[in-house]
Amino acid sequence: MNNALTSQQKNAVLLSMAKLIAAEKLALLTANKTDVENYHGDDLAMHERLKVDENKIREMILSLEQLVADVDPIGKELYHFTHESGLKITNKTAPFGTILIIYESRPDVTVEAAGIAFKSGNKILLKGGKESINSNLKIVDLWHKALAENNIAENWVEYLNYNRAETQIFMQNPTQKVDLIVPRGGEKLIAFVKQYATCPVIVSGRGNNFIYVGKEADTEIALKVILNAKTTKISACNATDKVLINLNLPNKEIFIKKLIAELLKFNVEILGDNELSAFENVASFEDESVWFEEFLDYKIVLGGVNSSEEAIEKINKYGGGHSSVIITKNDKVAQNFMESVDSAAVYQNASTRFTDGGQFGLGGELAISTDKLHHRGPMGMQHLVTNKWYILGNGQIR
């Protein structure tokens, strides 16, 4: 396999793939229908992520077309230095090599994440969940056709049709070189990968996001933002699970009752701490572990705090490091909150649902990293690179 593809070669494959998805739309929808009908689990989020419809197919095609339009991230000069000896030293972006993406349920990952990793010059290994096997194999077949059409080796994109035990063995003793693993899915998948991987892992997709309603909040904005963040897509890692309300908020009782009433319209199960469980339709909970939990369901926790400092402390203790929001009209308080909260994305007066590569202008995303090395938050193709030093000399010795 050639170690490097030109921008023209990569773009040609991506365009071929976009055309093939459009041409084979019916076959893809049929394969996905089989997967959806075969899924008998009770995981609401997984079921929602599994479905492919006309709109999802449009998004897949658009993500590939955007990748073609984007500047190639490889070979970009990051630093240049001329040594006193005359050595010319340059640092440039370079591909990782081979990236293994392990994911659950979402067939669109087989298009979008693979596309991003491919445009970044990497060989792709895909390991999807058994629930989406028919959809995934159909999409990988299209990848192979797109590569073959452009006279490029099909093993640039490979599907690992492994069960859990085989995946574990592969991670512990890879039968080919793997430079990076990106798990996309729930807590169990992430823990499984971290336990057995023998190369770097970028943790992606855990949410448990918090919204803090400050004492100077616009309560109409607060209502609108909380409802959007909780109810529009419960399967998304950028959904909100926890709301902290400053107990010094003027008219707090009116606001809390209205918030409860609005959440109940969406059949959201509402849990509350000692302060908030006093309200009607809010259940109390005993176990502190609820604060750490990512729900991926119509479920929310409401809690009371006495200050921004208390909210920050709570978020930094329990949050997933993904997205946090403050609702306040006080910009100074907001600035302090945003600088102090340990999350990849911090907001003032807006929904956590915007934490997404497409929404942040990256085109698409391979992952939303809650790690700090080497990148944090939505990862577009410009972040899916490592670097390499190039030194040009004419006989210098040290």
Rosetta blueprint (number, residue, H / E / L):
1 M L
2 N L
3 N L
4 A L
5 L L
6 T L
7 S H
8 Q H
9 Q H
10 K H
11 N H
12 A H
13 V H
14 L H
15 L H
16 S H
17 M H
18 A H
19 K H
20 L H
21 I H
22 A H
23 A H
24 E L
25 K H
26 L H
27 A H
28 L H
29 L H
30 T H
31 A H
32 N H
33 K H
34 T H
35 D H
36 V H
37 E H
38 N H
39 Y L
40 H L
41 G L
42 D L
43 D L
44 L H
45 A H
46 M H
47 H H
48 E H
49 R H
50 L H
51 K L
52 V L
53 D L
54 E H
55 N H
56 K H
57 I H
58 R H
59 E H
60 M H
61 I H
62 L H
63 S H
64 L H
65 E H
66 Q H
67 L H
68 V H
69 A H
70 D L
71 V L
72 D L
73 P L
74 I L
75 G L
76 K L
77 E E
78 L E
79 Y E
80 H E
81 F E
82 T E
83 H L
84 E L
85 S L
86 G L
87 L L
88 K E
89 I E
90 T E
91 N E
92 K E
93 T E
94 A E
95 P L
96 F L
97 G L
98 T E
99 I E
100 L E
101 I E
102 I E
103 Y E
104 E L
105 S L
106 R L
107 P H
108 D H
109 V H
110 T H
111 V H
112 E H
113 A H
114 A H
115 G H
116 I H
117 A H
118 F H
119 K H
120 S L
121 G L
122 N L
123 K E
124 I E
125 L E
126 L E
127 K E
128 G L
129 G L
130 K H
131 E H
132 S H
133 I H
134 N H
135 S H
136 N H
137 L H
138 K H
139 I H
140 V H
141 D H
142 L H
143 W H
144 H H
145 K H
146 A H
147 L H
148 A H
149 E H
150 N L
151 N L
152 I L
153 A L
154 E H
155 N H
156 W H
157 V E
158 E E
159 Y E
160 L L
161 N L
162 Y L
163 N L
164 R H
165 A H
166 E H
167 T H
168 Q H
169 I H
170 F H
171 M H
172 Q H
173 N L
174 P L
175 T L
176 Q L
177 K L
178 V L
179 D L
180 L E
181 I E
182 V E
183 P E
184 R E
185 G L
186 G L
187 E H
188 K H
189 L H
190 I H
191 A H
192 F H
193 V H
194 K H
195 Q H
196 Y H
197 A L
198 T L
199 C L
200 P L
201 V E
202 I L
203 V L
204 S E
205 G L
206 R L
207 G L
208 N L
209 N E
210 F E
211 I E
212 Y E
213 V E
214 G L
215 K L
216 E L
217 A L
218 D L
219 T H
220 E H
221 I H
222 A H
223 L H
224 K H
225 V H
226 I H
227 L H
228 N H
229 A H
230 K H
231 T H
232 T L
233 K L
234 I L
235 S L
236 A L
237 C L
238 N L
239 A L
240 T E
241 D E
242 K E
243 V E
244 L E
245 I E
246 N E
247 L L
248 N L
249 L L
250 P L
251 N L
252 K H
253 E H
254 I H
255 F H
256 I H
257 K H
258 K H
259 L H
260 I H
261 A H
262 E H
263 L H
264 L H
265 K H
266 F L
267 N L
268 V L
269 E E
270 I E
271 L E
272 G E
273 D L
274 N L
275 E L
276 L H
277 S H
278 A H
279 F L
280 E L
281 N L
282 V L
283 A E
284 S E
285 F L
286 E L
287 D L
288 E H
289 S H
290 V H
291 W H
292 F H
293 E L
294 E L
295 F L
296 L L
297 D L
298 Y L
299 K E
300 I E
301 V E
302 L E
303 G E
304 G E
305 V E
306 N L
307 S L
308 S H
309 E H
310 E H
311 A H
312 I H
313 E H
314 K H
315 I H
316 N H
317 K H
318 Y H
319 G L
320 G L
321 G L
322 H L
323 S E
324 S E
325 V E
326 I E
327 I E
328 T L
329 K L
330 N L
331 D H
332 K H
333 V H
334 A H
335 Q H
336 N H
337 F H
338 M H
339 E H
340 S H
341 V L
342 D L
343 S L
344 A L
345 A E
346 V E
347 Y E
348 Q E
349 N L
350 A L
351 S L
352 T H
353 R H
354 F H
355 T L
356 D L
357 G L
358 G L
359 Q L
360 F L
361 G L
362 L L
363 G L
364 G L
365 E L
366 L L
367 A E
368 I E
369 S E
370 T L
371 D L
372 K L
373 L L
374 H L
375 H L
376 R L
377 G E
378 P E
379 M E
380 G L
381 M H
382 Q H
383 H H
384 L L
385 V L
386 T E
387 N E
388 K E
389 W E
390 Y E
391 I E
392 L E
393 G L
394 N L
395 G L
396 Q L
397 I L
398 R L
